[in-house]
């Protein structure tokens, strides 16, 4: 019942939903525990996957970095012009009517300054993203150089060709076509795996248990690539299910040699194919592992475990777009979606849990 008997407007409803979204999303771990108690979680074979979910933002409400640079210069010139005009007007009015406050900004000037501030904020965010990407590329290049030097020591002779280039993150700038969205700045332009179309989206992940397709971990990232999501998903799995699986499978997007060497994955048999161009020693070892009869059969099960889950969520339940905006809010929303998936599994299994 609403106090005073008044019907809330849409703004107050949205505010209420956002305020309590985090609390509701916390039910994910409670429902997962019920699934585990019902014997629906075995942690034998767990499969990972990601799917692009549309953001609550139109890709047409975005601006490219190149356009931002031009718009910033244009708006700065317009603001200077309007300020000059305002000063001249103030001077004329002061001379005619006496000294006044003169601190009120003309509406047109206020609009320009507000838009300029938003563009500068978006431009700075793109520039920081470019530096972060350059830092990642620099780390990868340095790792390749170390591998190259190690191979040279083993072979006893130098490699032909140039060594990998290590970019300077501080000199990195966005490409002119890199974009930032103004309705949900934390969303990103991504390629939808099903339609191959560019869309404003987030990358939603799930770790799924092979026994009854229960979702053990759910997360959302702004990165279209999945390679940095393997360890975080395993950390969430350990936290929610109490242990790690015996076997882990994921597609090539999750291949991350550093992650496989992490002590947190000790005891987990990983089957994750590397990309074709990856010629590192670890990649070759993984290819050999997947080429074996047992490894080949285990990896074949990945699709049957995890992909139907995304099909049920996006096709049967029609969840293809987030309602909220911002990474934190959509992460909680995704947990709610995954929680209801697990509740439906409990219901169809004939389990009647009592939430406390």
C-alpha positions as a Markdown table, in Angstrom:
| # | Residue | x | y | z |
|---|---|---|---|---|
| 1 | Unk | 0.0 | 0.0 | 0.0 |
| 2 | Unk | 1.3 | 3.4 | -0.9 |
| 3 | Unk | 1.3 | 6.0 | 1.9 |
| 4 | Unk | -1.6 | 8.4 | 1.6 |
| 5 | Unk | -3.3 | 6.2 | -1.0 |
| 6 | Unk | -1.7 | 8.0 | -3.9 |
| 7 | Unk | -0.7 | 6.1 | -7.1 |
| 8 | Unk | 3.1 | 6.5 | -7.7 |
| 9 | Unk | 4.2 | 8.0 | -10.9 |
| 10 | Unk | 6.6 | 6.2 | -13.3 |
| 11 | Unk | 9.6 | 8.1 | -11.9 |
| 12 | Unk | 9.0 | 6.9 | -8.3 |
| 13 | Unk | 8.4 | 3.3 | -9.4 |
| 14 | Unk | 11.7 | 3.3 | -11.4 |
| 15 | Unk | 13.4 | 4.8 | -8.4 |
| 16 | Unk | 12.0 | 2.1 | -6.1 |
| 17 | Unk | 13.0 | -0.7 | -8.4 |
| 18 | Unk | 16.5 | 0.6 | -8.8 |
| 19 | Unk | 16.9 | 1.1 | -5.0 |
| 20 | Unk | 15.9 | -2.4 | -4.2 |
| 21 | Unk | 17.4 | -4.2 | -7.2 |
| 22 | Unk | 20.6 | -5.1 | -5.4 |
| 23 | Unk | 18.7 | -6.6 | -2.5 |
| 24 | Unk | 16.6 | -8.7 | -4.9 |
| 25 | Unk | 19.6 | -9.8 | -6.9 |
| 26 | Unk | 21.1 | -11.1 | -3.6 |
| 27 | Unk | 18.5 | -13.9 | -3.8 |
| 28 | Unk | 20.6 | -15.5 | -6.6 |
| 29 | Unk | 22.9 | -17.2 | -4.0 |
| 30 | Unk | 20.0 | -18.4 | -1.9 |
| 31 | Unk | 18.3 | -20.0 | -4.9 |
| 32 | Unk | 21.6 | -21.6 | -5.9 |
| 33 | Unk | 21.9 | -23.1 | -2.5 |
| 34 | Unk | 18.4 | -24.6 | -2.8 |
| 35 | Unk | 19.4 | -26.1 | -6.1 |
| 36 | Unk | 22.5 | -27.6 | -4.5 |
| 37 | Unk | 20.5 | -29.0 | -1.6 |
| 38 | Unk | 18.0 | -30.5 | -4.1 |
| 39 | Unk | 20.9 | -32.5 | -5.7 |
| 40 | Unk | 20.7 | -30.4 | -9.0 |
| 41 | Unk | 24.4 | -29.2 | -8.8 |
| 42 | Unk | 27.2 | -31.8 | -9.2 |
| 43 | Unk | 30.2 | -29.6 | -10.2 |
| 44 | Unk | 31.4 | -32.4 | -12.5 |
| 45 | Unk | 31.4 | -30.5 | -15.9 |
| 46 | Unk | 30.8 | -26.7 | -15.9 |
| 47 | Unk | 30.6 | -24.8 | -19.2 |
| 48 | Unk | 31.1 | -21.0 | -19.6 |
| 49 | Unk | 29.6 | -18.8 | -22.3 |
| 50 | Unk | 28.7 | -15.2 | -23.0 |
| 51 | Unk | 25.9 | -13.5 | -24.8 |
| 52 | Unk | 25.4 | -9.9 | -25.9 |
| 53 | Unk | 22.4 | -8.3 | -24.3 |
| 54 | Unk | 21.1 | -4.9 | -25.7 |
| 55 | Unk | 21.5 | -1.9 | -23.4 |
| 56 | Unk | 18.7 | 0.4 | -22.6 |
| 57 | Unk | 20.2 | 2.9 | -25.0 |
| 58 | Unk | 20.0 | 3.5 | -28.7 |
| 59 | Unk | 23.2 | 3.3 | -30.7 |
| 60 | Unk | 21.9 | 6.4 | -32.5 |
| 61 | Unk | 22.3 | 8.4 | -29.3 |
| 62 | Unk | 26.1 | 8.0 | -29.5 |
| 63 | Unk | 28.9 | 10.2 | -30.8 |
| 64 | Unk | 32.2 | 9.2 | -32.4 |
| 65 | Unk | 35.5 | 10.5 | -31.0 |
| 66 | Unk | 36.2 | 12.3 | -34.2 |
| 67 | Unk | 32.9 | 14.1 | -34.1 |
| 68 | Unk | 33.5 | 14.9 | -30.4 |
| 69 | Unk | 36.8 | 16.7 | -31.2 |
| 70 | Unk | 35.0 | 18.8 | -33.8 |
| 71 | Unk | 31.9 | 19.4 | -31.6 |
| 72 | Unk | 34.1 | 20.4 | -28.7 |
| 73 | Unk | 35.9 | 23.1 | -30.7 |
| 74 | Unk | 32.6 | 24.3 | -32.2 |
| 75 | Unk | 30.9 | 24.5 | -28.8 |
| 76 | Unk | 33.9 | 26.3 | -27.3 |
| 77 | Unk | 33.6 | 28.9 | -30.0 |
| 78 | Unk | 29.9 | 29.3 | -29.5 |
| 79 | Unk | 30.2 | 29.6 | -25.7 |
| 80 | Unk | 32.9 | 32.3 | -26.2 |
| 81 | Unk | 30.6 | 34.2 | -28.6 |
| 82 | Unk | 27.6 | 33.9 | -26.3 |
| 83 | Unk | 29.6 | 35.1 | -23.3 |
| 84 | Unk | 30.9 | 38.1 | -25.3 |
| 85 | Unk | 27.3 | 38.9 | -26.3 |
| 86 | Unk | 26.1 | 38.5 | -22.7 |
| 87 | Unk | 28.8 | 40.8 | -21.4 |
| 88 | Unk | 28.0 | 43.5 | -24.0 |
| 89 | Unk | 24.2 | 43.2 | -23.2 |
| 90 | Unk | 25.0 | 43.4 | -19.4 |
| 91 | Unk | 27.1 | 46.5 | -20.0 |
| 92 | Unk | 24.4 | 48.2 | -22.0 |
| 93 | Unk | 21.7 | 47.3 | -19.5 |
| 94 | Unk | 23.9 | 48.4 | -16.6 |
| 95 | Unk | 24.5 | 51.8 | -18.3 |
| 96 | Unk | 20.8 | 52.2 | -18.9 |
| 97 | Unk | 19.1 | 50.7 | -15.8 |
| 98 | Unk | 21.9 | 50.7 | -13.2 |
| 99 | Unk | 24.1 | 47.9 | -11.9 |
| 100 | Unk | 22.3 | 44.5 | -11.6 |
| 101 | Unk | 23.4 | 41.1 | -10.5 |
| 102 | Unk | 24.5 | 39.9 | -13.9 |
| 103 | Unk | 25.0 | 36.3 | -12.8 |
| 104 | Unk | 22.1 | 34.8 | -14.6 |
| 105 | Unk | 23.2 | 32.7 | -17.6 |
| 106 | Unk | 21.1 | 33.0 | -20.8 |
| 107 | Unk | 19.3 | 29.8 | -21.5 |
| 108 | Unk | 21.0 | 29.3 | -24.8 |
| 109 | Unk | 24.4 | 29.7 | -23.2 |
| 110 | Unk | 23.5 | 27.3 | -20.4 |
| 111 | Unk | 22.5 | 24.6 | -22.9 |
| 112 | Unk | 25.7 | 25.0 | -24.8 |
| 113 | Unk | 27.8 | 24.7 | -21.7 |
| 114 | Unk | 25.9 | 21.7 | -20.5 |
| 115 | Unk | 26.4 | 19.9 | -23.8 |
| 116 | Unk | 30.1 | 20.9 | -23.9 |
| 117 | Unk | 30.6 | 19.4 | -20.4 |
| 118 | Unk | 28.9 | 16.1 | -21.5 |
| 119 | Unk | 31.0 | 15.9 | -24.6 |
| 120 | Unk | 34.2 | 16.6 | -22.7 |
| 121 | Unk | 33.3 | 13.9 | -20.1 |
| 122 | Unk | 32.6 | 11.3 | -22.9 |
| 123 | Unk | 35.8 | 12.3 | -24.8 |
| 124 | Unk | 37.9 | 11.9 | -21.6 |
| 125 | Unk | 36.4 | 8.5 | -21.0 |
| 126 | Unk | 37.2 | 7.3 | -24.5 |
| 127 | Unk | 40.8 | 8.6 | -24.1 |
| 128 | Unk | 41.2 | 6.6 | -20.9 |
| 129 | Unk | 39.8 | 3.5 | -22.5 |
| 130 | Unk | 42.3 | 3.9 | -25.3 |
| 131 | Unk | 45.1 | 4.1 | -22.8 |
| 132 | Unk | 43.8 | 1.0 | -21.0 |
| 133 | Unk | 43.7 | -0.9 | -24.3 |
| 134 | Unk | 47.2 | 0.2 | -25.1 |
| 135 | Unk | 48.3 | -1.0 | -21.6 |
| 136 | Unk | 46.8 | -4.5 | -22.3 |
| 137 | Unk | 48.5 | -4.6 | -25.8 |
| 138 | Unk | 51.8 | -3.6 | -24.2 |
| 139 | Unk | 51.6 | -6.4 | -21.7 |
| 140 | Unk | 50.7 | -8.9 | -24.4 |
| 141 | Unk | 53.6 | -7.7 | -26.6 |
| 142 | Unk | 56.0 | -7.9 | -23.7 |
| 143 | Unk | 54.8 | -11.5 | -23.0 |
| 144 | Unk | 55.4 | -12.4 | -26.7 |
| 145 | Unk | 58.9 | -10.8 | -26.5 |
| 146 | Unk | 59.7 | -13.0 | -23.5 |
| 147 | Unk | 58.4 | -16.1 | -25.3 |
| 148 | Unk | 60.5 | -15.1 | -28.4 |
| 149 | Unk | 63.7 | -14.6 | -26.3 |
| 150 | Unk | 63.1 | -18.0 | -24.5 |
| 151 | Unk | 62.7 | -19.7 | -27.8 |
| 152 | Unk | 65.9 | -18.1 | -29.1 |
| 153 | Unk | 67.8 | -19.4 | -26.1 |
| 154 | Unk | 66.4 | -22.9 | -26.7 |
| 155 | Unk | 67.3 | -22.8 | -30.4 |
| 156 | Unk | 70.6 | -21.0 | -29.9 |
| 157 | Unk | 69.9 | -18.5 | -32.7 |
| 158 | Unk | 68.0 | -15.3 | -33.3 |
| 159 | Unk | 64.6 | -15.0 | -34.7 |
| 160 | Unk | 64.1 | -13.4 | -38.1 |
| 161 | Unk | 61.9 | -10.4 | -38.6 |
| 162 | Unk | 61.1 | -7.6 | -36.2 |
| 163 | Unk | 60.2 | -8.2 | -32.6 |
| 164 | Unk | 56.6 | -7.3 | -31.5 |
| 165 | Unk | 56.0 | -3.6 | -31.1 |
| 166 | Unk | 55.3 | -2.4 | -27.5 |
| 167 | Unk | 52.9 | 0.6 | -27.6 |
| 168 | Unk | 53.2 | 3.5 | -25.3 |
| 169 | Unk | 49.9 | 3.8 | -23.3 |
| 170 | Unk | 50.4 | 7.5 | -22.6 |
| 171 | Unk | 50.5 | 8.3 | -26.3 |
| 172 | Unk | 47.4 | 6.2 | -27.1 |
| 173 | Unk | 44.4 | 8.0 | -28.5 |
| 174 | Unk | 41.0 | 6.7 | -29.5 |
| 175 | Unk | 40.2 | 6.0 | -33.2 |
| 176 | Unk | 38.0 | 8.6 | -34.8 |
| 177 | Unk | 35.2 | 6.0 | -35.2 |
| 178 | Unk | 35.3 | 4.9 | -31.5 |
| 179 | Unk | 32.0 | 5.9 | -29.9 |
| 180 | Unk | 30.4 | 6.8 | -26.5 |
| 181 | Unk | 26.7 | 6.6 | -25.8 |
| 182 | Unk | 25.0 | 9.5 | -24.0 |
| 183 | Unk | 21.9 | 7.6 | -22.6 |
| 184 | Unk | 24.0 | 4.8 | -21.1 |
| 185 | Unk | 27.6 | 5.8 | -21.2 |
| 186 | Unk | 28.7 | 2.5 | -19.6 |
| 187 | Unk | 27.3 | 0.4 | -22.5 |
| 188 | Unk | 29.4 | -0.4 | -25.5 |
| 189 | Unk | 29.0 | -1.0 | -29.3 |
| 190 | Unk | 29.3 | -4.8 | -29.7 |
| 191 | Unk | 28.7 | -7.3 | -32.5 |
| 192 | Unk | 25.7 | -9.5 | -31.8 |
| 193 | Unk | 26.7 | -13.1 | -32.2 |
| 194 | Unk | 23.4 | -14.2 | -33.7 |
| 195 | Unk | 22.7 | -11.4 | -36.1 |
| 196 | Unk | 26.3 | -10.1 | -36.7 |
| 197 | Unk | 24.9 | -6.6 | -36.4 |
| 198 | Unk | 26.5 | -3.8 | -34.3 |
| 199 | Unk | 24.4 | -3.0 | -31.3 |
| 200 | Unk | 24.6 | -1.0 | -28.0 |
| 201 | Unk | 25.1 | -3.7 | -25.5 |
| 202 | Unk | 26.7 | -5.4 | -22.5 |
| 203 | Unk | 28.4 | -8.8 | -22.5 |
| 204 | Unk | 26.5 | -11.2 | -20.1 |
| 205 | Unk | 28.2 | -14.4 | -18.8 |
| 206 | Unk | 27.1 | -17.5 | -17.1 |
| 207 | Unk | 28.8 | -20.6 | -15.7 |
| 208 | Unk | 26.4 | -23.6 | -16.1 |
| 209 | Unk | 26.5 | -26.9 | -14.3 |
| 210 | Unk | 26.2 | -29.9 | -16.6 |
| 211 | Unk | 23.9 | -31.9 | -14.3 |
| 212 | Unk | 20.6 | -29.9 | -14.7 |
| 213 | Unk | 21.8 | -26.7 | -16.4 |
| 214 | Unk | 21.8 | -24.7 | -13.2 |
| 215 | Unk | 23.5 | -21.3 | -13.5 |
| 216 | Unk | 26.3 | -21.2 | -10.9 |
| 217 | Unk | 27.7 | -17.8 | -11.6 |
| 218 | Unk | 26.4 | -14.7 | -13.5 |
| 219 | Unk | 28.3 | -11.6 | -14.5 |
| 220 | Unk | 28.2 | -8.7 | -16.9 |
| 221 | Unk | 31.2 | -6.9 | -18.5 |
| 222 | Unk | 31.7 | -4.0 | -20.9 |
| 223 | Unk | 34.3 | -5.9 | -22.8 |
| 224 | Unk | 33.1 | -7.7 | -26.0 |
| 225 | Unk | 36.0 | -10.1 | -25.6 |
| 226 | Unk | 35.6 | -12.9 | -23.0 |
| 227 | Unk | 39.3 | -13.7 | -22.3 |
| 228 | Unk | 39.4 | -11.9 | -19.0 |
| 229 | Unk | 36.1 | -13.4 | -17.7 |
| 230 | Unk | 37.2 | -17.0 | -17.0 |
| 231 | Unk | 38.8 | -16.5 | -13.6 |
| 232 | Unk | 36.2 | -14.0 | -12.3 |
| 233 | Unk | 33.4 | -16.6 | -13.2 |
| 234 | Unk | 35.3 | -19.3 | -11.5 |
| 235 | Unk | 35.7 | -17.1 | -8.4 |
| 236 | Unk | 32.0 | -16.5 | -8.4 |
| 237 | Unk | 31.3 | -20.3 | -8.8 |
| 238 | Unk | 33.5 | -21.1 | -5.9 |
| 239 | Unk | 31.8 | -18.5 | -3.8 |
| 240 | Unk | 28.3 | -19.5 | -4.7 |
| 241 | Unk | 28.6 | -23.3 | -5.1 |
| 242 | Unk | 31.3 | -23.8 | -2.4 |
| 243 | Unk | 33.8 | -25.5 | -4.8 |
| 244 | Unk | 35.2 | -25.5 | -8.3 |
| 245 | Unk | 34.2 | -28.1 | -11.0 |
| 246 | Unk | 36.3 | -31.1 | -11.9 |
| 247 | Unk | 36.0 | -30.1 | -15.6 |
| 248 | Unk | 35.7 | -26.7 | -17.3 |
| 249 | Unk | 34.9 | -26.0 | -20.9 |
| 250 | Unk | 34.5 | -22.7 | -22.8 |
| 251 | Unk | 34.8 | -21.5 | -26.3 |
| 252 | Unk | 38.0 | -19.9 | -27.9 |
| 253 | Unk | 37.0 | -16.4 | -26.7 |
| 254 | Unk | 37.8 | -17.5 | -23.1 |
| 255 | Unk | 41.3 | -18.8 | -23.8 |
| 256 | Unk | 43.7 | -17.2 | -21.5 |
| 257 | Unk | 47.0 | -18.9 | -20.8 |
| 258 | Unk | 47.7 | -16.9 | -17.7 |
| 259 | Unk | 44.4 | -17.9 | -16.2 |
| 260 | Unk | 45.1 | -21.6 | -16.7 |
| 261 | Unk | 48.4 | -21.2 | -14.8 |
| 262 | Unk | 46.6 | -19.4 | -11.9 |
| 263 | Unk | 46.7 | -21.5 | -8.6 |
| 264 | Unk | 43.0 | -20.8 | -8.1 |
| 265 | Unk | 42.3 | -23.3 | -10.9 |
| 266 | Unk | 44.4 | -26.1 | -9.4 |
| 267 | Unk | 42.7 | -29.4 | -9.8 |
| 268 | Unk | 40.3 | -28.1 | -12.6 |
| 269 | Unk | 40.7 | -29.8 | -16.0 |
| 270 | Unk | 40.3 | -27.0 | -18.6 |
| 271 | Unk | 39.2 | -27.6 | -22.2 |
| 272 | Unk | 39.3 | -24.2 | -23.9 |
| 273 | Unk | 40.5 | -24.0 | -27.6 |
| 274 | Unk | 42.9 | -21.2 | -28.5 |
| 275 | Unk | 42.5 | -19.0 | -31.5 |
| 276 | Unk | 44.1 | -20.4 | -34.7 |
| 277 | Unk | 46.8 | -17.6 | -34.8 |
| 278 | Unk | 48.0 | -18.4 | -31.3 |
| 279 | Unk | 51.2 | -20.3 | -31.6 |
| 280 | Unk | 52.4 | -20.1 | -28.0 |
| 281 | Unk | 53.5 | -23.3 | -26.3 |
| 282 | Unk | 50.4 | -23.4 | -24.0 |
| 283 | Unk | 48.1 | -23.0 | -27.0 |
| 284 | Unk | 49.8 | -25.9 | -28.7 |
| 285 | Unk | 49.5 | -28.1 | -25.6 |
| 286 | Unk | 45.7 | -27.2 | -25.4 |
| 287 | Unk | 45.2 | -28.2 | -29.0 |
| 288 | Unk | 46.8 | -31.5 | -28.4 |
| 289 | Unk | 44.6 | -32.1 | -25.3 |
| 290 | Unk | 41.5 | -31.3 | -27.3 |
| 291 | Unk | 42.5 | -33.5 | -30.2 |
| 292 | Unk | 42.6 | -36.6 | -28.0 |
| 293 | Unk | 39.5 | -38.8 | -28.0 |
| 294 | Unk | 38.5 | -38.0 | -24.4 |
| 295 | Unk | 39.2 | -34.3 | -24.7 |
| 296 | Unk | 37.3 | -34.1 | -27.9 |
| 297 | Unk | 34.2 | -35.8 | -26.4 |
| 298 | Unk | 34.3 | -33.6 | -23.3 |
| 299 | Unk | 34.5 | -30.4 | -25.3 |
| 300 | Unk | 31.6 | -31.5 | -27.5 |
| 301 | Unk | 29.3 | -31.4 | -24.5 |
| 302 | Unk | 29.9 | -27.7 | -23.9 |
| 303 | Unk | 27.3 | -26.6 | -26.4 |
| 304 | Unk | 24.7 | -28.9 | -25.0 |
| 305 | Unk | 25.2 | -27.6 | -21.5 |
| 306 | Unk | 25.4 | -23.8 | -21.8 |
| 307 | Unk | 23.9 | -22.7 | -25.1 |
| 308 | Unk | 20.4 | -24.0 | -24.4 |
| 309 | Unk | 20.4 | -21.8 | -21.2 |
| 310 | Unk | 20.9 | -18.6 | -23.3 |
| 311 | Unk | 18.2 | -19.9 | -25.7 |
| 312 | Unk | 15.7 | -20.4 | -22.9 |
| 313 | Unk | 16.5 | -16.9 | -21.5 |
| 314 | Unk | 16.5 | -15.0 | -24.8 |
| 315 | Unk | 14.0 | -17.0 | -26.9 |
| 316 | Unk | 11.6 | -18.7 | -24.6 |
| 317 | Unk | 11.5 | -15.8 | -22.0 |
| 318 | Unk | 12.2 | -13.0 | -24.5 |
| 319 | Unk | 14.9 | -11.3 | -22.4 |
| 320 | Unk | 17.0 | -9.5 | -25.0 |
| 321 | Unk | 17.3 | -6.0 | -23.5 |
| 322 | Unk | 18.2 | -4.6 | -20.1 |
| 323 | Unk | 15.7 | -2.4 | -18.4 |
| 324 | Unk | 18.3 | -0.5 | -16.3 |
| 325 | Unk | 21.3 | 1.5 | -17.2 |
| 326 | Unk | 24.9 | 1.4 | -15.9 |
| 327 | Unk | 27.1 | -1.6 | -15.3 |
| 328 | Unk | 26.2 | -2.1 | -11.6 |
| 329 | Unk | 22.5 | -2.0 | -12.3 |
| 330 | Unk | 22.5 | -4.3 | -15.3 |
| 331 | Unk | 24.7 | -6.8 | -13.4 |
| 332 | Unk | 22.1 | -7.1 | -10.7 |
| 333 | Unk | 19.4 | -7.3 | -13.3 |
| 334 | Unk | 21.3 | -10.2 | -15.0 |
| 335 | Unk | 21.6 | -12.0 | -11.6 |
| 336 | Unk | 17.8 | -11.7 | -11.3 |
| 337 | Unk | 17.2 | -13.2 | -14.7 |
| 338 | Unk | 19.6 | -16.1 | -13.9 |
| 339 | Unk | 18.0 | -16.6 | -10.5 |
| 340 | Unk | 14.6 | -17.0 | -12.1 |
| 341 | Unk | 16.1 | -19.5 | -14.6 |
| 342 | Unk | 17.2 | -21.6 | -11.6 |
| 343 | Unk | 13.8 | -21.2 | -9.9 |
| 344 | Unk | 12.1 | -22.5 | -13.0 |
| 345 | Unk | 14.4 | -25.5 | -13.0 |
| 346 | Unk | 13.5 | -26.2 | -9.4 |
| 347 | Unk | 9.8 | -25.9 | -10.2 |
| 348 | Unk | 10.0 | -28.2 | -13.2 |
| 349 | Unk | 11.9 | -30.7 | -11.1 |
| 350 | Unk | 9.0 | -30.8 | -8.6 |
| 351 | Unk | 11.0 | -29.1 | -5.8 |
| 352 | Unk | 9.0 | -26.8 | -3.6 |
| 353 | Unk | 11.5 | -24.6 | -1.7 |
| 354 | Unk | 10.6 | -22.3 | 1.1 |
| 355 | Unk | 12.7 | -19.1 | 1.1 |
| 356 | Unk | 13.7 | -17.8 | 4.5 |
